[in-house]
Each structure stands twice: as structure tokens, then as C-alpha cells.
Amino acid sequence: MPRVVNASLFKQQQEKDRKASNQLARSFSLSDANLIRSILAQKPSNTKHLAIHTLAGESGIALTVPKKLAKRAIDRNRIKRLMRESYRQNLLNLEGQLVVLRLRKKIGESSSGKLRERERRQIKEQLFNQVSLGK
């Protein structure tokens, strides 16, 4: 008797595997507070919205998006996703560097504290330009 296979579950698992392959490994996340403080002590390369601190060492990343600068959780999460995406796509340029990406300017000043499309595009451009340079 032939075995019945649920094809939809198989497809769902394939989609999960595909999504997981695009994610950063947990080993790239920096969690040691002293290490992050030492990286933040380095002079950053600044753009309008971002500060990028780097320190020579193993590869790793930490993201800081303060609640004081981005009030809504939706906006903070979106900015962090953009940061991770830019780091992941430029991983080879940043090999051997510890990186802390930090939001440095309040977003949504003219739009009731909400991240608008124009600001999102600016942040994305700044991230891809700065991170791809390896600064």
C-alpha cells in the first residue's frame, strides 16, 4: 500500500530552510557588554542617521536602536532588520572586524514619531554605502 505524503508540510519545511539560510548565525551576535563598550569607545564613522563603530578582531555585530530615538517598536525592529541585512550582504568586506551599528538621530521628527518611507530609504542607503566600504 503506497504511503500518503503531505506535500504541503514538505513545502512549508522547504520554505523554512530557505529563510533560515539567509539569516546570520547566532555566533555573529556580540553579547559581551565590556566588548561592546570597548568598540563604542572607538571613533565612529558617522552619517546623517547612523554611527558605525569598528574594532579589529573576530567577526561580530551588535545593533543599538535606542527607544529615545525611535519611539515605536515597529520602527526599531525595521531599522534593526535593515542593519542586519546590510551587514549580511557585506559580510566579506567586514571579515575580521567587530562592528556596532548605532542609530544616532531621532527619526520621525516631522511625522509624529513614525518612520516614513523617505527616512527608511535614507537609512538603507547610508547603511549599504558605509558598511560596504568597511568603515
Secondary structure as the mmCIF struct_conf table of DSSP 4:
data_model
#
loop_
_struct_conf.conf_type_id
_struct_conf.id
_struct_conf.beg_label_comp_id
_struct_conf.beg_label_asym_id
_struct_conf.beg_label_seq_id
_struct_conf.end_label_comp_id
_struct_conf.end_label_asym_id
_struct_conf.end_label_seq_id
HELX_LH_PP_P HELX_LH_PP_P1 PRO A 2 VAL A 4
HELX_RH_AL_P HELX_RH_AL_P1 ALA A 7 SER A 21
TURN_TY1_P TURN_TY1_P1 ASN A 22 ASN A 22
BEND BEND1 GLN A 23 GLN A 23
HELX_LH_PP_P HELX_LH_PP_P2 LEU A 24 ALA A 25
HELX_RH_3T_P HELX_RH_3T_P1 ARG A 26 PHE A 28
STRN STRN1 SER A 29 SER A 29
HELX_RH_AL_P HELX_RH_AL_P2 ALA A 33 LEU A 40
TURN_TY1_P TURN_TY1_P2 ALA A 41 ALA A 41
BEND BEND2 GLN A 42 GLN A 42
HELX_LH_PP_P HELX_LH_PP_P3 LYS A 43 PRO A 44
STRN STRN2 SER A 45 ASN A 46
BEND BEND3 LYS A 48 HIS A 49
STRN STRN3 LEU A 50 ALA A 56
BEND BEND4 GLY A 57 GLU A 58
STRN STRN4 GLY A 60 THR A 64
TURN_TY1_P TURN_TY1_P3 LYS A 67 LEU A 69
BEND BEND5 ARG A 72 ARG A 72
HELX_RH_AL_P HELX_RH_AL_P3 ALA A 73 GLN A 89
TURN_TY1_P TURN_TY1_P4 ASN A 90 GLY A 96
STRN STRN5 GLN A 97 LEU A 103
BEND BEND6 LYS A 105 LYS A 105
BEND BEND7 ILE A 107 ILE A 107
TURN_TY1_P TURN_TY1_P5 GLU A 109 GLY A 113
HELX_RH_AL_P HELX_RH_AL_P4 GLU A 117 LEU A 133
TURN_TY1_P TURN_TY1_P6 GLY A 134 GLY A 134
#
